[in-house]
Amino acid sequence: GKTHLLHAIGHKVHQNRPEKAVVYVTCERFTNDMIEAIRTGQTPEFRDRYRTVDVLLIDDIQFLAGRESTQEEFFHTFNELHLAHKQIVLTSDRKPNAMSTLEERLRSRFEWGLITEVDMPDLETRVAILRAKAEKQKVPVHPAAIEYIARRVGQSNIRDLQGVLNKVTAMAILHGV
């Protein structure tokens, strides 16, 4: 859900404002890029890549917690983009105040923005997701089977829902039913 939303934001910006520079990156990739830039002496290039964009999309920012030097670099990146009135969108599996090893100065900045929870989809939405996935796979799945899976799986993780559908369709193909 969160990753799909970030990608949708990036696609929408490219669609409506193609001249805008958009960077999507996971927190892990940001960290690895920073480490590599330090190792190779290319810190200015690293900073230029992340600080000159119009929209910065960072997925799983919770992995920043506990990484002091990465937090320091991201703090300055955040400030520079914010001062330039650029857009920053972050996803996390927890709220900023629940990240105990996140520096207070970052936590407070994260709380400046709009914080929205992405709830698990209701039964009707889970059924729609399953139908769409089945259609995409071009595998006919009986509506009762879709409803059965939607009622029993995916109430805490959509990937579980998709995984069960994949297993059921694979078994059906394997057994020719």
GROMACS elastic network, one bead per residue, 0.5 to 0.9 nm:
[ bonds ]
;  ai    aj funct       b0    kb
    1     4     6  0.51773   500
    1     5     6  0.61845   500
    1     6     6  0.87916   500
    1   118     6  0.72387   500
    1   120     6  0.88830   500
    1   158     6  0.80840   500
    2     5     6  0.51133   500
    2     6     6  0.63762   500
    2     7     6  0.87671   500
    2    59     6  0.77410   500
    2    60     6  0.86867   500
    2    91     6  0.62407   500
    2    92     6  0.78802   500
    2    93     6  0.86550   500
    2   118     6  0.72739   500
    3     6     6  0.51269   500
    3     7     6  0.62814   500
    3     8     6  0.85727   500
    3    59     6  0.65205   500
    3    60     6  0.85335   500
    3    91     6  0.76118   500
    4     7     6  0.51168   500
    4     8     6  0.60654   500
    4     9     6  0.86140   500
    5     9     6  0.61693   500
    5    10     6  0.86406   500
    6     9     6  0.50955   500
    6    10     6  0.62880   500
    6    11     6  0.86685   500
    6    24     6  0.77053   500
    6    57     6  0.64745   500
    6    58     6  0.80052   500
    6    59     6  0.74999   500
    6    89     6  0.75840   500
    6    90     6  0.81833   500
    6    91     6  0.78697   500
    7    10     6  0.50341   500
    7    11     6  0.61109   500
    7    12     6  0.85190   500
    7    24     6  0.76337   500
    7    57     6  0.84573   500
    8    11     6  0.50688   500
    8    12     6  0.60246   500
    8    13     6  0.85608   500
    9    12     6  0.51465   500
    9    13     6  0.62008   500
    9    14     6  0.86552   500
    9    57     6  0.84976   500
    9    89     6  0.89146   500
   10    13     6  0.52429   500
   10    14     6  0.62706   500
   10    15     6  0.85943   500
   10    22     6  0.64944   500
   10    23     6  0.79223   500
   10    24     6  0.73940   500
   10    55     6  0.80173   500
   10    56     6  0.89832   500
   10    57     6  0.76903   500
   11    14     6  0.51020   500
   11    15     6  0.60346   500
   11    16     6  0.86225   500
   12    16     6  0.60397   500
   12    17     6  0.80606   500
   13    16     6  0.52554   500
   13    17     6  0.53486   500
   13    18     6  0.68410   500
   13    20     6  0.72647   500
   13    21     6  0.89424   500
   13    22     6  0.77284   500
   13    55     6  0.84436   500
   14    17     6  0.53085   500
   14    19     6  0.75414   500
   14    20     6  0.69664   500
   14    21     6  0.82958   500
   14    22     6  0.76939   500
   15    18     6  0.59308   500
   16    19     6  0.89937   500
   17    20     6  0.56885   500
   18    21     6  0.78583   500
   20    53     6  0.76610   500
   20    54     6  0.57739   500
   20    55     6  0.75269   500
   21    52     6  0.81098   500
   21    53     6  0.50462   500
   21    54     6  0.51285   500
   21    55     6  0.64310   500
   21    56     6  0.86024   500
   22    53     6  0.60106   500
   22    54     6  0.59937   500
   22    56     6  0.60246   500
   22    57     6  0.75678   500
   23    49     6  0.85734   500
   23    50     6  0.75482   500
   23    53     6  0.68537   500
   23    54     6  0.82998   500
   23    55     6  0.63881   500
   23    56     6  0.51056   500
   23    57     6  0.60077   500
   23    58     6  0.82614   500
   24    55     6  0.84283   500
   24    56     6  0.62455   500
   24    58     6  0.59638   500
   24    59     6  0.77250   500
   25    28     6  0.80929   500
   25    29     6  0.61182   500
   25    30     6  0.64480   500
   25    56     6  0.80221   500
   25    57     6  0.62743   500
   25    58     6  0.50900   500
   25    59     6  0.63229   500
   26    29     6  0.51090   500
   26    30     6  0.62924   500
   26    31     6  0.86343   500
   26    57     6  0.81861   500
   26    58     6  0.53064   500
   26    60     6  0.62401   500
   26    61     6  0.75395   500
   27    30     6  0.50112   500
   27    31     6  0.61781   500
   27    32     6  0.85875   500
   27    58     6  0.60053   500
   27    59     6  0.58671   500
   27    60     6  0.57568   500
   27    61     6  0.53217   500
   27    62     6  0.79004   500
   27    63     6  0.62556   500
   27    64     6  0.66074   500
   28    31     6  0.50776   500
   28    32     6  0.61053   500
   28    33     6  0.84920   500
   28    59     6  0.86868   500
   28    60     6  0.80897   500
   28    61     6  0.84737   500
   28    63     6  0.69817   500
   28    64     6  0.80705   500
   29    33     6  0.58979   500
   29    34     6  0.84091   500
   30    33     6  0.51364   500
   30    34     6  0.61608   500
   30    35     6  0.87032   500
   30    50     6  0.88513   500
   30    58     6  0.82539   500
   30    70     6  0.83248   500
   30    74     6  0.87707   500
   31    34     6  0.51021   500
   31    35     6  0.62288   500
   31    36     6  0.86124   500
   31    64     6  0.80449   500
   31    67     6  0.87840   500
   31    70     6  0.60814   500
   32    35     6  0.50816   500
   32    36     6  0.60727   500
   32    37     6  0.84675   500
   33    36     6  0.51178   500
   33    37     6  0.60298   500
   33    38     6  0.86403   500
   33    46     6  0.71253   500
   34    37     6  0.50366   500
   34    38     6  0.62532   500
   34    39     6  0.85760   500
   34    42     6  0.89591   500
   34    43     6  0.73178   500
   34    46     6  0.66266   500
   34    47     6  0.86139   500
   34    70     6  0.73670   500
   34    73     6  0.81427   500
   35    38     6  0.52148   500
   35    39     6  0.61228   500
   35    40     6  0.86464   500
   35    70     6  0.85459   500
   36    40     6  0.60346   500
   36    41     6  0.82537   500
   36    42     6  0.79336   500
   36    43     6  0.86320   500
   36    46     6  0.89925   500
   37    40     6  0.52643   500
   37    41     6  0.56942   500
   37    44     6  0.81962   500
   37    45     6  0.76607   500
   37    46     6  0.61089   500
   38    41     6  0.51183   500
   38    42     6  0.62397   500
   38    43     6  0.56754   500
   38    46     6  0.88895   500
   39    42     6  0.77780   500
   39    43     6  0.88003   500
   40    43     6  0.80726   500
   41    44     6  0.82753   500
   42    45     6  0.53958   500
   42    46     6  0.63828   500
   42    47     6  0.88262   500
   43    47     6  0.61641   500
   43    48     6  0.85036   500
   44    47     6  0.51100   500
   44    48     6  0.60349   500
   44    49     6  0.85897   500
   45    49     6  0.61283   500
   45    50     6  0.88244   500
   46    49     6  0.51913   500
   46    50     6  0.65707   500
   46    51     6  0.84959   500
   47    50     6  0.53920   500
   47    51     6  0.56222   500
   47    52     6  0.80513   500
   47    73     6  0.86541   500
   47    77     6  0.74437   500
   48    51     6  0.52706   500
   48    52     6  0.56804   500
   48    53     6  0.84987   500
   49    52     6  0.62081   500
   49    53     6  0.72399   500
   50    53     6  0.61780   500
   50    56     6  0.73758   500
   50    77     6  0.69536   500
   50    81     6  0.87767   500
   51    54     6  0.86202   500
   51    56     6  0.86192   500
   51    76     6  0.89090   500
   51    77     6  0.57194   500
   51    78     6  0.81030   500
   51    80     6  0.65659   500
   51    81     6  0.61046   500
   52    80     6  0.88064   500
   52    81     6  0.76028   500
   53    56     6  0.64866   500
   53    81     6  0.78484   500
   53    86     6  0.74772   500
   53    87     6  0.86867   500
   54    81     6  0.79688   500
   54    84     6  0.88937   500
   54    85     6  0.84672   500
   54    86     6  0.51223   500
   54    87     6  0.62150   500
   54    88     6  0.84566   500
   55    81     6  0.86967   500
   55    86     6  0.60857   500
   55    88     6  0.57892   500
   55    89     6  0.76765   500
   56    81     6  0.85374   500
   56    86     6  0.80595   500
   56    87     6  0.63240   500
   56    89     6  0.62811   500
   56    90     6  0.82898   500
   57    87     6  0.84041   500
   57    88     6  0.60120   500
   57    90     6  0.59609   500
   57    91     6  0.82621   500
   58    61     6  0.64023   500
   58    88     6  0.78725   500
   58    89     6  0.63547   500
   58    91     6  0.65095   500
   59    62     6  0.86695   500
   59    89     6  0.83959   500
   59    90     6  0.58768   500
   59    92     6  0.68155   500
   60    63     6  0.61891   500
   60    64     6  0.82919   500
   60    90     6  0.73028   500
   60    91     6  0.52433   500
   60    93     6  0.68671   500
   61    64     6  0.55547   500
   61    65     6  0.79112   500
   61    90     6  0.63133   500
   61    91     6  0.59950   500
   61    92     6  0.53654   500
   61    93     6  0.84220   500
   62    65     6  0.57380   500
   62    91     6  0.80447   500
   62    92     6  0.54105   500
   62    93     6  0.69040   500
   62    94     6  0.71188   500
   62    95     6  0.86773   500
   62    96     6  0.81133   500
   62    99     6  0.68813   500
   62   102     6  0.82602   500
   63    66     6  0.77517   500
   63    67     6  0.79552   500
   63    92     6  0.84927   500
   64    67     6  0.56555   500
   64    68     6  0.81736   500
   64    70     6  0.67648   500
   64    71     6  0.61710   500
   64    74     6  0.86671   500
   64   101     6  0.87620   500
   64   102     6  0.71701   500
   65    68     6  0.77922   500
   65    70     6  0.89400   500
   65    71     6  0.74222   500
   65    99     6  0.65192   500
   65   100     6  0.75090   500
   65   101     6  0.50288   500
   65   103     6  0.75917   500
   66    70     6  0.89092   500
   66    71     6  0.80998   500
   66   100     6  0.84882   500
   66   102     6  0.62105   500
   66   103     6  0.83478   500
   67    70     6  0.54797   500
   67    71     6  0.60050   500
   67    72     6  0.86548   500
   67   101     6  0.83791   500
   67   102     6  0.82941   500
   68    71     6  0.50830   500
   68    72     6  0.62093   500
   68    73     6  0.87892   500
   68   102     6  0.85824   500
   68   103     6  0.81890   500
   69    73     6  0.63016   500
   69    74     6  0.85787   500
   70    73     6  0.51094   500
   70    74     6  0.60183   500
   70    75     6  0.83875   500
   71    74     6  0.50526   500
   71    75     6  0.58909   500
   71    76     6  0.87017   500
   71   102     6  0.78347   500
   71   103     6  0.74012   500
   71   106     6  0.77206   500
   72    75     6  0.51220   500
   72    76     6  0.66070   500
   72    77     6  0.87887   500
   72   103     6  0.89182   500
   73    76     6  0.53935   500
   73    77     6  0.62627   500
   73    78     6  0.86243   500
   74    78     6  0.58590   500
   74    79     6  0.83965   500
   74   106     6  0.85709   500
   75    78     6  0.51538   500
   75    79     6  0.61792   500
   75    80     6  0.86559   500
   75   105     6  0.79552   500
   75   106     6  0.63711   500
   75   109     6  0.88647   500
   76    79     6  0.50552   500
   76    80     6  0.60841   500
   76    81     6  0.85815   500
   77    80     6  0.52399   500
   77    81     6  0.62141   500
   77    82     6  0.84628   500
   78    81     6  0.53263   500
   78    82     6  0.59607   500
   78    83     6  0.85202   500
   78    88     6  0.77042   500
   78   106     6  0.87684   500
   78   109     6  0.84638   500
   79    82     6  0.50415   500
   79    83     6  0.59947   500
   79    84     6  0.84907   500
   79   109     6  0.89147   500
   80    83     6  0.52520   500
   80    84     6  0.62485   500
   80    85     6  0.87601   500
   80    86     6  0.87122   500
   81    84     6  0.50623   500
   81    85     6  0.62910   500
   81    86     6  0.51364   500
   81    87     6  0.72490   500
   81    88     6  0.75985   500
   82    85     6  0.50477   500
   82    86     6  0.57126   500
   82    87     6  0.73018   500
   82    88     6  0.78284   500
   83    86     6  0.75883   500
   89   113     6  0.89515   500
   90   110     6  0.84142   500
   91    94     6  0.86737   500
   92    95     6  0.70333   500
   92    96     6  0.83881   500
   94    97     6  0.82282   500
   94    98     6  0.62008   500
   94    99     6  0.71881   500
   94   117     6  0.88628   500
   95    98     6  0.53829   500
   95    99     6  0.70163   500
   95   110     6  0.89933   500
   95   111     6  0.86835   500
   95   115     6  0.78359   500
   95   117     6  0.86332   500
   96    99     6  0.54499   500
   96   100     6  0.84398   500
   96   102     6  0.79045   500
   96   106     6  0.85974   500
   96   107     6  0.54446   500
   96   108     6  0.80094   500
   96   110     6  0.64811   500
   96   111     6  0.67577   500
   97   100     6  0.70670   500
   97   102     6  0.86073   500
   97   107     6  0.67060   500
   97   108     6  0.86672   500
   97   111     6  0.83943   500
   98   101     6  0.89666   500
   98   102     6  0.88893   500
   99   102     6  0.54835   500
   99   103     6  0.88522   500
   99   107     6  0.80503   500
  100   103     6  0.82260   500
  101   104     6  0.87795   500
  102   105     6  0.84502   500
  102   106     6  0.68417   500
  102   107     6  0.64172   500
  103   106     6  0.54470   500
  103   107     6  0.62427   500
  103   108     6  0.87557   500
  104   108     6  0.60606   500
  104   109     6  0.85359   500
  105   108     6  0.53559   500
  105   109     6  0.63972   500
  105   110     6  0.87937   500
  106   109     6  0.50281   500
  106   110     6  0.60912   500
  106   111     6  0.85726   500
  107   110     6  0.51218   500
  107   111     6  0.62849   500
  107   112     6  0.89016   500
  108   111     6  0.50940   500
  108   112     6  0.65431   500
  109   112     6  0.51703   500
  109   113     6  0.75557   500
  110   113     6  0.61375   500
  110   114     6  0.86597   500
  110   115     6  0.84302   500
  111   114     6  0.73640   500
  111   115     6  0.71413   500
  112   115     6  0.86063   500
  118   121     6  0.86922   500
  119   122     6  0.87585   500
  120   126     6  0.89774   500
  120   154     6  0.81947   500
  120   155     6  0.64016   500
  120   156     6  0.64852   500
  120   157     6  0.73278   500
  120   158     6  0.76603   500
  121   124     6  0.78411   500
  121   125     6  0.55527   500
  121   126     6  0.60467   500
  121   154     6  0.85184   500
  121   155     6  0.74588   500
  121   158     6  0.82607   500
  122   125     6  0.53752   500
  122   126     6  0.62191   500
  122   127     6  0.87285   500
  122   155     6  0.79578   500
  123   126     6  0.50534   500
  123   127     6  0.61665   500
  123   128     6  0.86289   500
  123   147     6  0.83580   500
  123   150     6  0.62701   500
  123   151     6  0.65096   500
  123   155     6  0.84733   500
  124   127     6  0.51941   500
  124   128     6  0.63202   500
  124   129     6  0.87425   500
  124   147     6  0.89473   500
  124   150     6  0.83450   500
  125   129     6  0.61148   500
  125   130     6  0.85869   500
  125   150     6  0.88427   500
  126   129     6  0.50322   500
  126   130     6  0.62003   500
  126   131     6  0.86183   500
  126   146     6  0.89767   500
  126   147     6  0.85777   500
  126   149     6  0.88820   500
  126   150     6  0.55269   500
  126   151     6  0.83064   500
  126   154     6  0.74698   500
  126   155     6  0.85841   500
  126   158     6  0.81450   500
  126   161     6  0.79097   500
  127   130     6  0.51417   500
  127   131     6  0.61593   500
  127   132     6  0.86057   500
  127   143     6  0.88835   500
  127   146     6  0.63032   500
  127   147     6  0.60611   500
  127   149     6  0.82803   500
  127   150     6  0.55810   500
  127   151     6  0.85074   500
  128   131     6  0.50968   500
  128   132     6  0.61212   500
  128   133     6  0.85755   500
  129   132     6  0.51672   500
  129   133     6  0.61484   500
  129   134     6  0.85844   500
  129   150     6  0.89980   500
  129   161     6  0.88476   500
  129   162     6  0.84783   500
  130   133     6  0.50748   500
  130   134     6  0.60408   500
  130   135     6  0.85083   500
  130   146     6  0.63968   500
  130   147     6  0.86898   500
  130   149     6  0.84552   500
  130   150     6  0.74966   500
  130   161     6  0.76959   500
  130   162     6  0.71771   500
  130   165     6  0.72090   500
  131   134     6  0.51244   500
  131   135     6  0.61099   500
  131   136     6  0.85326   500
  131   141     6  0.79808   500
  131   143     6  0.82537   500
  131   146     6  0.70679   500
  132   135     6  0.51296   500
  132   136     6  0.61023   500
  132   137     6  0.86386   500
  133   136     6  0.50271   500
  133   137     6  0.62022   500
  133   138     6  0.85273   500
  133   139     6  0.89967   500
  133   162     6  0.77078   500
  133   165     6  0.82363   500
  134   137     6  0.51176   500
  134   138     6  0.61127   500
  134   139     6  0.55555   500
  134   140     6  0.67005   500
  134   141     6  0.66051   500
  134   165     6  0.77958   500
  134   166     6  0.87269   500
  134   169     6  0.83570   500
  135   139     6  0.63289   500
  135   140     6  0.72596   500
  135   141     6  0.86054   500
  136   139     6  0.78462   500
  137   140     6  0.86770   500
  139   169     6  0.70668   500
  139   173     6  0.87291   500
  140   169     6  0.86037   500
  141   144     6  0.83746   500
  141   145     6  0.66634   500
  141   146     6  0.67707   500
  141   169     6  0.76740   500
  142   145     6  0.52680   500
  142   146     6  0.64851   500
  142   147     6  0.88288   500
  143   146     6  0.50345   500
  143   147     6  0.61760   500
  143   148     6  0.85358   500
  144   147     6  0.51022   500
  144   148     6  0.60332   500
  144   149     6  0.86232   500
  145   149     6  0.61628   500
  145   150     6  0.84958   500
  146   149     6  0.52590   500
  146   150     6  0.60866   500
  146   151     6  0.86350   500
  146   165     6  0.81520   500
  147   150     6  0.50006   500
  147   151     6  0.60976   500
  147   152     6  0.86793   500
  148   151     6  0.53089   500
  148   152     6  0.63739   500
  148   153     6  0.84785   500
  149   152     6  0.53481   500
  149   153     6  0.56492   500
  149   154     6  0.82165   500
  149   161     6  0.72962   500
  149   164     6  0.74453   500
  149   165     6  0.74602   500
  150   153     6  0.55995   500
  150   154     6  0.67230   500
  150   155     6  0.82419   500
  150   161     6  0.71132   500
  151   154     6  0.80550   500
  151   155     6  0.81227   500
  152   155     6  0.76357   500
  152   161     6  0.88767   500
  153   156     6  0.80362   500
  153   157     6  0.82475   500
  153   158     6  0.83834   500
  153   160     6  0.66361   500
  153   161     6  0.54462   500
  153   164     6  0.76718   500
  154   159     6  0.71462   500
  154   160     6  0.53570   500
  154   162     6  0.79928   500
  154   164     6  0.88941   500
  155   158     6  0.72598   500
  155   160     6  0.86277   500
  155   161     6  0.81453   500
  156   160     6  0.81508   500
  157   160     6  0.55107   500
  157   161     6  0.70210   500
  158   161     6  0.50391   500
  158   162     6  0.64287   500
  158   163     6  0.85788   500
  159   162     6  0.50840   500
  159   163     6  0.59654   500
  159   164     6  0.86038   500
  160   164     6  0.61668   500
  160   165     6  0.86126   500
  161   164     6  0.53842   500
  161   165     6  0.63922   500
  161   166     6  0.87468   500
  162   165     6  0.51337   500
  162   166     6  0.61854   500
  162   167     6  0.86951   500
  163   166     6  0.50576   500
  163   167     6  0.62338   500
  163   168     6  0.86438   500
  164   167     6  0.50214   500
  164   168     6  0.60694   500
  164   169     6  0.85263   500
  165   168     6  0.51127   500
  165   169     6  0.60804   500
  165   170     6  0.84130   500
  166   169     6  0.52731   500
  166   170     6  0.59797   500
  166   171     6  0.85373   500
  167   170     6  0.50810   500
  167   171     6  0.60886   500
  167   172     6  0.85145   500
  168   171     6  0.51934   500
  168   172     6  0.61224   500
  168   173     6  0.86504   500
  169   173     6  0.61257   500
  169   174     6  0.84538   500
  170   173     6  0.51801   500
  170   174     6  0.60114   500
  170   175     6  0.85743   500
  171   175     6  0.60496   500
  171   176     6  0.82590   500
  171   177     6  0.84234   500
  172   175     6  0.52362   500
  172   176     6  0.57614   500
  173   177     6  0.63563   500
  174   177     6  0.79785   500
